[in-house]
């Protein structure tokens, strides 16, 4: 998934210094790769040990070139959360993030940057790539691939989430420091999750002890049996609504690993697709979806909203998928699904309107963490 520029160039430094070893790096297929360390010549033409500044400059230039647009990478900036806060509600709407677009630029040197704007019509802008200086870079600068066809792994943030939840299950009453140490041990070095993501996961899945604010416990509603019951009720509600509207419903959750519920029209064609789930680990479903391009819903608890929007802000693929003008994916909260199931006014004419009445929003208390 996209990574901060500082982490990416640090990884490049590590890779370059590793390739300075005496033996070439051998890759699958028999190809070998090596990089010669920088050298310096004196006035007599003899090679001497370069100064540290020459070594650093040479290494940085190699790494910067490797992370350039021409080498297959995009560089863009996160939106500043503090600039898009709604003054009247202290809530951040999902539409702010779904508006992010990336357009290809014909220039080989161009990079793409996402402007800091709250407009739903925000468009990506392009500018000529200039040499990257330390003053140009912040932790909000991200690196991503121009060609994502080669990406076939589950994003690491989804794995972070699963690891943290399992730790909460196995260690009730743990402290933030306990969680942080466990995550650092599970994902060492440059793979360590950022602290703001850990906070968002805890706020989404856990609650503090009433007598000790330093102790965290899994929320009662996120108990495994409770969430399994929620999934069953969600599947039942989806089928009930679909049948009321004249669709043929098929609950295939027992037959495939990625559970879904389908609505078929009178011709047997797929009209809507629903994925009830209890986590914010949506990437495997959304990014590797092999279903026809119909209106598809991720159905999940509203408590995952902050975590989801964090992922949408970072990952351009997810932002595109949930952008109404570019993708076919939407979110549907459990509570709104229950409300729709009990509504006597629901019909095909107002279905889309009702589905959009309760969007996911980013709650203000977490703004300072991102």
Secondary structure, DSSP 8 states (H G I E B T S, - for coil): --EEHHHHHHHHHHHHHHHTSSS-EE-TTS-EE------EE-TTS-EE---HHHHHHHHHHHHHHHTSTTTTEEEEE---GGGS--TTTSEEEHHHHHT------SSTTEEEE------TT---EEEE-----GGG--TTEEEEES--TT--S--HHHHHHHHHHHHHHHSTTB-HHHHHHHHHHHS-GGG---HHHHHHHHHHHEEE-SS-TT-EEE-GGGSHHHHHHHHHHHHHHHHHHHHHTT-EEEE-TTTSSS--EEEE-TTS-EEEEEEE-SSS--HHHHHT--S-SSEEEEEE-GGGHHHHHHHHHH-HHHHHHT-TTT--EEEEEHHHHHHHHT-TT--TTTHHHHHTSS--EEEGGGGGG-
